[in-house]
Amino acid sequence: MSSGTIIILPGGAAEFRATLLREITDLGGFAFSIDIPPVSVAPMSVLICAQLHENHPLGPLVVVAPASSVDFLPAVALAQRTAHRRVAAYYLIDPLNDPTGPEWPDAPVHLIQLTSTTTSRLPDLRGWQQLKLNGIDELAAVLVASADS
């Protein structure tokens, strides 16, 4: 059984997030996916952080950021530090850009290319680890192991 919480941010395909959540649960991990209403006047980062606060996740946290959700990682990191929650790692899945900011990263970052055929230069430029995984089941196993750390 996992001791930490795996948080799946919005972004990418809903089917991917649902399948990943199911695989994590099947492995005994504890995870939840943040779902944001399609129309809102509040900024996306505020909505994500509000849902994190409402769910009271147990640390250490493993934050999964599919596709465009990497843009919100600096705000998520700041909110978790403010709430005194330890982040064990960030996993960027097929990131569309570089989310680095003055408050982030505050934990190890792992980049995973699942759907993209191009190789990202982010790991080389930022000193991040790039993982070669063969599917969602392997990703789920890595995430559950990371939440146990």
PyMOL commands that set and color helices and strands:
alter all, ss='L'
color gray80, all
select helices_A, chain A and resi 14-26+44-55+67-82+122-126+136-147
alter helices_A, ss='H'
color red, helices_A
select strands_A, chain A and resi 5-8+30-33+61-66+87-93+109-112+129-131
alter strands_A, ss='S'
color yellow, strands_A
deselect
rebuild
show_as cartoon
